[in-house]
Amino acid sequence: MIRNQTRGTVLGDAVELADTSEKRRTGLLKHERLEPGHGLWIVPCESVHTFFMKFPIDLVYVDKRNKVRKVRHSVAPWRLSACLPAHSVIELPAGTAEQSGTQAGDELAVEQRK
């Protein structure tokens, strides 16, 4: 579960970690859509593309201390995005960042599912 500690909101309760080369390469390409609460946290990562994707996504770039560095809303397929100071990026269903109020400077917390 990923919580926005600053806003007291939840970004996702079923966010998968992409921390291997294979998982980072595949990303969300195998998905037809992202359900609410789902997402992909790509570590390490400072830039992404949405080539060949079938749906828009929100991007939340995070530094090593889980501080939000940049948010991109509803990034359409066939786009590029980067945030060089970021250590990782969380890909979420479009609208999640706005609904949670997430913005640059917010602090995130990660909780393991039980």
Steps between C-alpha positions, in 0.01 A plus 500: 500500500628846415376784715541872449598597856473871423137481380380199701393317184577167331655481154465126467443185700619254234813659352746253350874560528704492178853469635660270243610576147233268356216651706611854415513420127153344499341766722129533433516391136327170578201678656178602325422743784583572864234444761457759779753437775742319268827627360864436429797645691808496276829505692739646396349723234520866404319486166223299336322468170144400426570357154264213414287559809123478471396752766615822670678488837606734779872517578631582847878547505659434839849554644691256725328641809151441351444870444296583190713691251253530210148392403370453145125458457331277240804438281365369172648212299799583278653757736833543682548635851804554720603641836878487541504556880268200548612157615180320403158549346158370599261435211135524603156508338425839346333727755662340807745784566225762477258300718767454768616862476857383439745769394871577502639521854261244652644217709398143419505194725505135394320236706523126434177310456424250773 
